[in-house]
């Protein structure tokens, strides 16, 4: 729609001020200031119906933001942290994290989009040239401000009214504690849960890839296999929490290559089982060097010797990988003979 299609009374009034100082180029001033280009009116400036449409769009974005914020609060209150949901193509993820991220992202995006659309379509977009001037206040103005401040401090009687002053400071000091109380809602205290996993006597070692229990003959010498405890499924609500502690890797060595006596006693025919969780910051270990029997954490390169009790030989990890004692059941399947005897993963304040 052009300005010719708009009734004359709807056109904005002509502006009296100039679009910047304009000078003419000459030999003394070859780079003259051409001034600002003529202002072009937007459709919203000349058509009230278009302006109303833009207003409704901005209001809609702000309304969606409000609804998303309400959805964020509702999700936080109603969705269990252990609930998982399948999202293509990501896979199974935490339903709570997905809902919180989606609603909060929508709320913030709609506020920003609404503000930008408001500024681009309804706020004034006319450029105005203004000469710069000193920003510091004159000496008499600064003196007057200082005098007013002193007079206000004197009239407040803050120095004489000690009861008011002290109680005010007390209120200002204590009110931030409300935020500290909210930290309690970050989650329940771990208690002794960090010391225990799902591994227990009689739990079968299930191959993570095939979902089948393993026999000794399924594990070749020099191979690395990842296993999880029997009964733990990816569809379980607490799968992520449990696998973060119970993930195990098994490696088959020649019994004569095992240097550590306890490691040999806790193995079965050279098959040893160690926690897959790095003792530095909890990254999953996945790199195995067959000739040296070393495993490497890909995050910070902590290296463990699986032939010598999985002790640390390089990197920032603080202690060896915990070993899981294993054997075979009556049917010939590999099974755990108990839980880990020490906490898995990084050291923490309750380690003893």
N, C-alpha and C positions, 0 to 999 in steps of 0.2 A: 504494500500500500504506500503510495507517495503522498507528499504534503498537498498535492493538488486535489486529492480525493477527500481531504479533511476540511470541514467547514472552517472558515476564517476565524470564528470565535474560539475554536478549539486549539488554534496554534499558539504556542508560547509567545509571550511578549518579547520584543526585541531587546537585546541587552545593550546597555549604554556604554559599558566599559570596553576598552580596546583589548585585543588579544595580544598583549605584550607590546613592548616598545619596538617600533619598526624603524630601521635606518636604511639609507640608500648607500650603495657601494660607490666609492670613489677612489682616487689614487691614495689618499691618506688612510682610508679605511676599506681595504679590498674585501674584507670578510664581514659584510653587513649582516645584522640580525634580521632575518626575514619575518620574524614574528610567528605566532601560532597559526596553524591552518584554520580555515573557517569551521565553525562547529556544525556538525551534522546531527540532526535530531534523530533519535531512535523512534521506533514505532510506538513504544510506550509513552513517549513524550507528546505525541500528537493524537493518539487514539486511546481514550479512557477505557475502552473495552479491552484492548491489549494490556493496559496497565492492570486492570482487574484480573485478567488471566494470570499475569505474572505474580500478582499478590496471592492468588489462590494456590499457585505452584509452591511458593515459598511457605505458605501456611501448611500445605500438605506435607512438605518435607519436615517441618518442625513437628507436626502431629505424629508422623511416622517415628521421628526421633523419640518423642514422649512414649509412644507405645513400645518401642524397642527397649527403653529404659525400664518400663514396667515389666517387660518380658525378662530382662536381665535379673531383676529382683526376684521375680517368680521362679526363674530357673534356679537361682542360687538357693532358694528356700525349699523347693520341691524335688529337685533331681538329686538322686544319691550319687556320691562320688564314685561308687563302684559300678554304676550302670554304664554299659558300653553300647555303641550303636555302629552299624555298618554304613559307611559313607563311601560311595564309589567316586573315584578310584583309590581313595586313601586306604580303605579297609576298616577294621574295627578300631574305634577311638573312643575316648571318654565322652559320654553324652553330656556331662556337665561342662567340660571344657569347650566342647563344640558349641553348646547353647550360649555360654557366657561370651565366647569370642564373637559369635555371629550377632548376638543382640547388642553388645557394646560397640562393635564395629559399625553396625547399622546406625546406632544412635549418634555416634560421633560423625560419621560420614554425612548423615542427613542434616546435622547442624551446620557443618561446613558448606555443604552444597546449597543449603537454603540461604546462608549468609552471602555466598558468592553470587547466587542468582539475584538476590535482593540488590546487591551493590551494582551488578552489571545491568539490570533492567529498570530499576525504580529510583535508585539514588542518582543525584546529579553527576553527570560525567563531563561537564564542561571544564576545560582547563582555564585557569586564571593565573595570570602572571602577577607576582607581587614583588616589589623591590625589597631586598634584604635590609634589615636594620639591626642595630646592636640588640642582643637579647638580654644583656645584663640590665638590672633595674638601676635607676639613678640613685645616687647616694642618699638623698632625702627619703626615697621610698624604702630602701633597706633599713635606714634608721627608724622609720616609722614602724616597719614590721617587727624589728627587735623590741621596740618600745611596747607594741601591742602584745607581743608574746609575754614580756615580763609583767605587763599589767594583768593579762589573763591568768598567769600563774599565781600572781598575788591575790586576785579575786577568787580563785578556786580554793584558797586556804588549804592547799594540800600539805603544806608544811606544818600548819597548826592543827589541822584535823587528823591526828595520827590514827584514830580508830578507822576513819574512812580509808585513809591511805593503806594501812596494813591489811584491812579486809579486802580491798581491791586487789592488792598484790597477791593475796592468798587465793582469791578467785581466779585470777589470771594464771597462777601457777598450777592450780589443780585441774582446770578445765581440760588441758591436753591429756590428762590421764584417761579421759573417756576414750580417746583413740587407742591407748594402750590396752584397755579392756577388750576392744574389738579384736586384738591380735589373738585372743583366746579362741576365737571362732575360726582360726586358720585350720584347725583340725584337732583331733584328740591327741593326747600325749602318747608316744610310742610304747611306753611301758617296757616290757621285755620282748615285744614282738620282733625287734631287730636281732634277737639272739636265736630265734627259731625259724625253721622253714617247714615246708610240707614233707620233707624227707623223714621217713621213720622206718623202723625195722619191718622188712617184708615188702616195702614199696618197690615195684618193678621199675627198671630203667626203660623208659619209652623213647624211641627215636623221634626227635622233633620233626624230621622230614616225612617219615613214613607212618608215624603214629602207631608203631608196632613195638612190642617189647623185644629186647635183644637177648640173644644167646651169645656165649663166648665166641663161637665160631663165626658169628656175624661181624666181629671186629678184627680186621686184619692188622698185622704188625705194621706200625708206622702210620696208621690212619687216625684221624681226628673225627669224633662223632659227638654231636650235641644231643643231650637227653633232658627229659623233664620227668618229674615223678608221676607215677600212675594215678589217674583220676583227675589230673589238672588239664582242662580243656580251654581252648582259645575263646570259646563262647561263654565261659564263666565270667560273672561280673567282676570278681576280684583277680582275674587272670594276670593283669599287668602288675599288681602289687606282689603276687605270689611268685611269678616267674622272675621278677627282679631279684629275688633272694634264692630261688631254687634252681636257676639255670646251671647246668653241669656239663662239662666236656669230659669225654673218656678217650683215652689214648692207650694203645697196646704197645708195650715195650718188650724187649727181650728181658726176662727176669734178671739176667746177669748184668744188664745195663743200669739197673736201679741201684743207686748208691745209698739211699736213706733206708734204714732198717724198718722204721715205722711205715713208710710208704710201701715197702715190699709186703709187710704183714697185712696191710689194709687193702692190698690189691688181690686180683684173682687171675692167676696164670699170666701175669704181666699186664693185665688191664687195670689201669689206675683211673680214678675219678676225682676231678678237682672242680672247685667252683669256677664258673665262667666269668664272674664279676670281679673286675680289677680292684685291688685293694688301695688304689690311689683315689679316684673319684667315682668309681662304680661303672666305668665303661665296660661293654661286653668284649671279651677277648676272643679273637677269631683267627689270628695268624699263627700258623704252626710251621716250624722248621724241622723237618723229619730227621736230618742227619745229626743235629745238635740236641734235639729234644727240647728246644726252646719255644715258648709261646710269647707273642708280642701283643701288647695292647695298642691298638691303632690311634688312640687319642693322644697319649703323651709318651709312647714308646717304652713303657715299663716292660721289662723282659724277665721271664721266670723260667727256671730250669726244672722241667717236669721229671727229670731223672734223679733229682736231688731234693725231694720234698717241695718242689715248686717254689724254692727260695728266690728272692729277688737278686738278679745279677746286674741289672742296669735300670736306670730310670728313677722316678720320684716315688714309686710305691713303697709303703712303709714296712710291709711284712708279707710273708709267703701266702700263696693261695690256700685256703682251707681244703683239706682232703676229705672225701666221703668214703667211708668204709663200705666195701661191697663184697658180695659173694653170689652164690647161685641157689635157687630154690630146688624143690624136689622135681620140678618139671624141666630143670636145666636153664631157666631164664635168669639173667643178671638181676640182682635185687640189692637194695640198700640194707645195711645192717644197723642202721640208726641214723640220727640226724648229724649235721656237722657239730663238732665239739667246740667250735668257736664261731663268733659272728662272721658272716660273709660280707664282702664288700669293704668299703673304706673304714678306717678306724673311726670310732665315735666316742663321745664323752662317757659312755657307760662301759666301754670295753674293760675287761678285767682278766 
